Each structure stands twice: as C-alpha cells, then as structure tokens.
Amino acid sequence: MAETLKKGSRVTGAAREKLAADLKKKYDSGASIRALAEETGRSYGFVHRMLSESGVILRGRGGATRGKNKATAGANS
C-alpha cells in the first residue's frame, strides 16, 4: 500500500475491503496502528476502526507493568 489516501476521503466498497485486508495483514505481521496510520495518511481512529471491522484481535498496549511480583521482589532483596 505505497500510495496514501487523501485525508478525509471516503473509502467504500471494494476499495474499503482491500484496505482492510492490507491493514489486517500488516498488523498481524507486527506493524503498529500508529505506523499504519502514518503509512496510509489516515488517523489512528480510522485504522483502529478498520482493523476492528475486519475482525482483528487487537494487541495490548505493552510497556512496563506494575505487577505485585516485581514490587515485592524488589522489597525483599
């Protein structure tokens, strides 16, 4: 999907299905929603909605977590 879509343009019909399939494939391959939004020239919300509509199970946000195990392990050492 080298070409970017004109911002705010409606994507309908076959073009929408193709875009959703492309986004799904790239997201499943590890691309982030933000990276896909930048690549397509669309908003984060648009890409998120397209992925949700195509049945993708979205990944968690990631990053460091504040679990009890890490907090108590540091206090006990």
BALOBA-1460 file (C-alpha; in Angstrom, 3 decimals):
// residues 77
<rec num="1" residu="m" x="0.000" y="0.000" z="0.000"/>
<rec num="2" residu="a" x="2.564" y="2.531" z="-1.138"/>
<rec num="3" residu="e" x="0.035" y="5.196" z="-2.093"/>
<rec num="4" residu="t" x="-1.518" y="7.248" z="0.657"/>
<rec num="5" residu="l" x="-5.194" y="8.010" z="0.688"/>
<rec num="6" residu="k" x="-6.388" y="11.572" z="0.527"/>
<rec num="7" residu="k" x="-7.122" y="12.620" z="4.096"/>
<rec num="8" residu="g" x="-10.827" y="12.647" z="4.791"/>
<rec num="9" residu="s" x="-11.789" y="10.872" z="1.574"/>
<rec num="10" residu="r" x="-14.417" y="8.181" z="1.904"/>
<rec num="11" residu="v" x="-13.301" y="4.620" z="1.385"/>
<rec num="12" residu="t" x="-16.191" y="2.402" z="0.313"/>
<rec num="13" residu="g" x="-16.949" y="-0.876" z="-1.404"/>
<rec num="14" residu="a" x="-14.140" y="-2.963" z="-2.826"/>
<rec num="15" residu="a" x="-11.510" y="-0.324" z="-2.008"/>
<rec num="16" residu="r" x="-12.515" y="-0.456" z="1.673"/>
<rec num="17" residu="e" x="-12.351" y="-4.255" z="1.718"/>
<rec num="18" residu="k" x="-8.918" y="-4.221" z="0.077"/>
<rec num="19" residu="l" x="-7.638" y="-1.586" z="2.511"/>
<rec num="20" residu="a" x="-8.996" y="-3.554" z="5.483"/>
<rec num="21" residu="a" x="-7.306" y="-6.738" z="4.229"/>
<rec num="22" residu="d" x="-3.981" y="-4.918" z="3.706"/>
<rec num="23" residu="l" x="-4.133" y="-3.321" z="7.151"/>
<rec num="24" residu="k" x="-5.036" y="-6.643" z="8.764"/>
<rec num="25" residu="k" x="-2.121" y="-8.419" z="7.079"/>
<rec num="26" residu="k" x="0.378" y="-5.754" z="8.144"/>
<rec num="27" residu="y" x="-0.989" y="-5.540" z="11.697"/>
<rec num="28" residu="d" x="-0.835" y="-9.327" z="12.064"/>
<rec num="29" residu="s" x="2.778" y="-9.134" z="10.853"/>
<rec num="30" residu="g" x="3.644" y="-6.813" z="13.736"/>
<rec num="31" residu="a" x="3.040" y="-3.280" z="12.460"/>
<rec num="32" residu="s" x="1.539" y="-0.875" z="14.991"/>
<rec num="33" residu="i" x="-1.694" y="1.010" z="14.474"/>
<rec num="34" residu="r" x="0.254" y="4.285" z="14.622"/>
<rec num="35" residu="a" x="2.679" y="3.096" z="11.940"/>
<rec num="36" residu="l" x="-0.213" y="2.005" z="9.709"/>
<rec num="37" residu="a" x="-1.967" y="5.335" z="10.232"/>
<rec num="38" residu="e" x="1.155" y="7.237" z="9.236"/>
<rec num="39" residu="e" x="1.743" y="4.994" z="6.215"/>
<rec num="40" residu="t" x="-1.810" y="5.426" z="4.907"/>
<rec num="41" residu="g" x="-2.186" y="9.083" z="5.815"/>
<rec num="42" residu="r" x="-5.263" y="8.305" z="7.906"/>
<rec num="43" residu="s" x="-5.975" y="8.823" z="11.590"/>
<rec num="44" residu="y" x="-5.258" y="6.339" z="14.362"/>
<rec num="45" residu="g" x="-9.026" y="6.057" z="14.954"/>
<rec num="46" residu="f" x="-9.727" y="5.239" z="11.310"/>
<rec num="47" residu="v" x="-7.126" y="2.471" z="11.236"/>
<rec num="48" residu="h" x="-8.326" y="1.129" z="14.604"/>
<rec num="49" residu="r" x="-11.918" y="1.028" z="13.314"/>
<rec num="50" residu="m" x="-10.893" y="-0.689" z="10.070"/>
<rec num="51" residu="l" x="-8.996" y="-3.364" z="11.993"/>
<rec num="52" residu="s" x="-11.913" y="-3.896" z="14.370"/>
<rec num="53" residu="e" x="-14.354" y="-4.175" z="11.472"/>
<rec num="54" residu="s" x="-12.167" y="-6.810" z="9.819"/>
<rec num="55" residu="g" x="-12.200" y="-8.966" z="12.951"/>
<rec num="56" residu="v" x="-8.629" y="-8.445" z="14.134"/>
<rec num="57" residu="i" x="-7.926" y="-9.172" z="17.795"/>
<rec num="58" residu="l" x="-6.036" y="-6.064" z="18.853"/>
<rec num="59" residu="r" x="-2.838" y="-6.393" z="20.843"/>
<rec num="60" residu="g" x="-2.438" y="-4.912" z="24.295"/>
<rec num="61" residu="r" x="-0.662" y="-1.619" z="24.799"/>
<rec num="62" residu="g" x="2.525" y="-3.215" z="26.100"/>
<rec num="63" residu="g" x="5.171" y="-1.419" z="28.071"/>
<rec num="64" residu="a" x="6.230" y="-1.967" z="31.654"/>
<rec num="65" residu="t" x="3.618" y="-3.258" z="34.047"/>
<rec num="66" residu="r" x="3.389" y="-2.730" z="37.760"/>
<rec num="67" residu="g" x="2.741" y="-6.256" z="38.916"/>
<rec num="68" residu="k" x="2.871" y="-7.321" z="42.554"/>
<rec num="69" residu="n" x="5.657" y="-9.826" z="41.853"/>
<rec num="70" residu="k" x="8.143" y="-7.189" z="40.735"/>
<rec num="71" residu="a" x="7.224" y="-4.771" z="43.520"/>
<rec num="72" residu="t" x="7.554" y="-7.336" z="46.318"/>
<rec num="73" residu="a" x="10.647" y="-8.963" z="44.823"/>
<rec num="74" residu="g" x="12.499" y="-5.634" z="44.969"/>
<rec num="75" residu="a" x="11.464" y="-5.018" z="48.566"/>
<rec num="76" residu="n" x="12.582" y="-8.455" z="49.749"/>
<rec num="77" residu="s" x="16.093" y="-8.305" z="48.325"/>
